[in-house]
Amino acid sequence: MTTADELRARHCTPQTQALPEARVAALLALLDGWQREGKAIVRTFSFPYYAATLGFVNRIAPMIHEQDHHPELTVTYNRCTVRYWTHSVDGGQGGLSENDFICAARIDALYREAL
């Protein structure tokens, strides 16, 4: 059984196969507030004002760059929605890999630190 701490300690690696549904469910259960939307996992983070929202984006950007696993970000006045999936798995069909969960767990930790 993997813990959220163990997930955060891992680093993204090249992935070619999407995770089986049972593994997706187990990893999703370790995350705070993330939901499955089709082939992606998604979470919306809330902030009191726009500068705080942008501060969060700037806080997660170095980790995203370091892991070389980039989410889709939607930024509004007081929210940032993060959507992760791995484009390259399953012959380019896309799906969820462990990398999505590693980065989601790391983003959760950065969000908690920012509060």
PyMOL commands that set and color helices and strands:
alter all, ss='L'
color gray80, all
select helices_A, chain A and resi 4-9+21-28+50-67+89-92+98-114
alter helices_A, ss='H'
color red, helices_A
select strands_A, chain A and resi 35-37+40-46+72-75+79-84
alter strands_A, ss='S'
color yellow, strands_A
deselect
rebuild
show_as cartoon
